[in-house]
Amino acid sequence: MVASKHDAVVRRHLEAEAARKMDETLATLTPDCVFEDRTLGRIFRDHEGAAEYYRLWWDAFENTVSPEHRQWTTDGALVSEVRFQGMHQGQFLGLEPTGRAVDLPVVIFISFGEELMAGERLYWDVGTLLRQLGITSLPSVHDLT
């Protein structure tokens, strides 16, 4: 079954990501992986782009990601609802650290290559994040790219 084959790589990915081991995290991704953050309107391509995306979050938050619901699609993709929880301890999207806790629901669509994850498409609510950080707005969109 495709899902069980991909379960192992998802498990390795989550373990490496939780430990913030960049090389091990990237080893679970195809070289041409694509990370699309729909909320930010940005696409991060290949291992270099994926590393940039992880650093964006890892540098800003001391965090954990807790999977809550997972559903395999008939074409072998994975839809996962997770909770991103952590403390805002570094700059994020031009926002100085607030020291405040976040508990952010995120939906991720994960695609796969033959043996590895080919990418993630992420959806999360910026309003929820801003309220939790006690901030009323993000810097200009032009500042984010």
Wavefront OBJ file of the C-alpha trace (Angstrom):
o trace
v 0.000 0.000 0.000
v 1.336 3.446 -0.942
v 0.332 5.056 2.350
v 2.277 2.592 4.502
v 5.365 3.029 2.295
v 5.142 6.774 2.774
v 4.356 6.519 6.489
v 7.990 5.651 7.178
v 9.352 8.724 5.400
v 6.769 10.968 7.109
v 7.799 9.551 10.489
v 11.512 10.140 9.739
v 10.693 13.649 8.530
v 8.737 14.558 11.672
v 11.468 13.199 13.947
v 14.201 15.121 12.131
v 12.098 18.288 12.007
v 11.286 18.078 15.741
v 14.996 17.680 16.507
v 15.806 20.571 14.133
v 18.261 18.446 12.222
v 18.319 20.195 8.876
v 20.339 17.636 6.907
v 18.171 14.763 8.130
v 14.989 16.737 7.438
v 16.125 17.560 3.901
v 17.084 13.901 3.343
v 13.365 13.045 3.493
v 12.617 15.415 0.584
v 13.128 15.005 -3.145
v 15.862 17.291 -4.549
v 13.217 19.212 -6.518
v 10.759 19.557 -3.626
v 8.358 22.494 -3.489
v 7.039 24.186 -0.350
v 4.099 26.470 -1.011
v 2.947 28.604 1.903
v -0.467 29.772 0.700
v -0.856 32.222 3.588
v 2.392 34.013 2.771
v 1.882 33.656 -0.977
v 5.417 32.300 -1.317
v 6.931 29.242 -2.933
v 10.218 27.702 -1.772
v 11.892 25.335 -4.259
v 14.413 22.510 -3.874
v 16.481 21.733 -0.781
v 17.814 25.276 -0.562
v 14.295 26.715 -0.560
v 13.045 24.109 1.927
v 15.938 24.950 4.255
v 15.064 28.651 3.969
v 11.453 27.868 4.867
v 12.441 25.782 7.904
v 14.865 28.483 9.100
v 12.085 31.090 8.791
v 10.109 29.202 11.458
v 12.927 27.585 13.450
v 14.804 30.874 13.949
v 11.648 32.606 15.195
v 9.960 29.991 17.356
v 10.966 27.445 19.940
v 8.324 25.041 18.786
v 6.716 21.658 18.491
v 4.463 20.379 15.730
v 1.773 17.962 16.854
v -0.114 16.020 14.193
v -3.816 15.813 15.024
v -5.557 14.346 11.978
v -4.137 12.599 8.930
v -5.959 11.429 5.848
v -4.445 9.646 2.857
v -5.985 10.516 -0.482
v -6.704 7.932 -3.166
v -3.771 9.228 -5.227
v -1.281 8.723 -2.375
v -1.029 12.278 -1.021
v -1.372 13.024 2.679
v -3.548 15.733 4.198
v -2.477 16.502 7.734
v -3.904 18.880 10.306
v -1.254 19.855 12.841
v -0.857 22.254 15.738
v 2.236 24.443 15.590
v 2.960 25.406 19.192
v 5.837 27.469 20.505
v 7.274 30.672 21.875
v 8.060 33.628 19.624
v 11.765 34.077 20.419
v 13.272 35.381 17.184
v 12.397 37.708 14.326
v 9.573 36.437 12.107
v 8.485 38.188 8.923
v 9.877 41.475 10.182
v 8.251 41.117 13.601
v 10.541 41.436 16.595
v 10.255 38.642 19.206
v 7.327 39.040 21.574
v 8.086 36.143 23.934
v 4.453 35.117 23.582
v 3.132 31.618 23.064
v 1.429 30.541 19.856
v -0.869 27.620 19.173
v -1.509 27.719 15.452
v -3.611 25.194 13.539
v -2.062 24.369 10.150
v -3.325 22.190 7.314
v -0.634 20.626 5.133
v -1.046 18.793 1.851
v 1.976 16.545 1.351
v 2.886 15.093 -2.033
v 5.360 12.294 -2.633
v 7.914 11.211 -5.178
v 8.775 7.551 -5.486
v 10.276 7.230 -1.990
v 10.476 10.747 -0.525
v 8.267 13.711 0.193
v 8.021 15.947 -2.892
v 6.605 18.975 -1.138
v 4.118 20.606 1.142
v 1.321 23.094 0.562
v 0.493 24.842 3.838
v -2.569 26.789 4.965
v -2.730 28.694 8.245
v -4.513 31.788 9.512
v -2.358 34.895 9.872
v -5.048 36.554 12.033
v -4.780 33.782 14.615
v -1.012 34.162 14.735
v -1.154 37.953 15.033
v -3.749 37.848 17.832
v -1.631 35.400 19.781
v 1.438 37.606 19.333
v -0.498 40.728 20.339
v 0.213 42.358 16.960
v -2.314 44.098 14.734
v -0.674 43.660 11.312
v 2.236 42.185 9.415
v 4.764 44.428 7.685
v 4.069 45.218 4.029
v 3.846 42.202 1.745
v 6.787 43.678 -0.165
v 8.885 43.324 3.004
v 8.205 39.571 3.104
v 9.706 38.630 -0.239
l 1 2 3 4 5 6 7 8 9 10 11 12 13 14 15 16 17 18 19 20 21 22 23 24 25 26 27 28 29 30 31 32 33 34 35 36 37 38 39 40 41 42 43 44 45 46 47 48 49 50 51 52 53 54 55 56 57 58 59 60 61 62 63 64 65 66 67 68 69 70 71 72 73 74 75 76 77 78 79 80 81 82 83 84 85 86 87 88 89 90 91 92 93 94 95 96 97 98 99 100 101 102 103 104 105 106 107 108 109 110 111 112 113 114 115 116 117 118 119 120 121 122 123 124 125 126 127 128 129 130 131 132 133 134 135 136 137 138 139 140 141 142 143 144 145
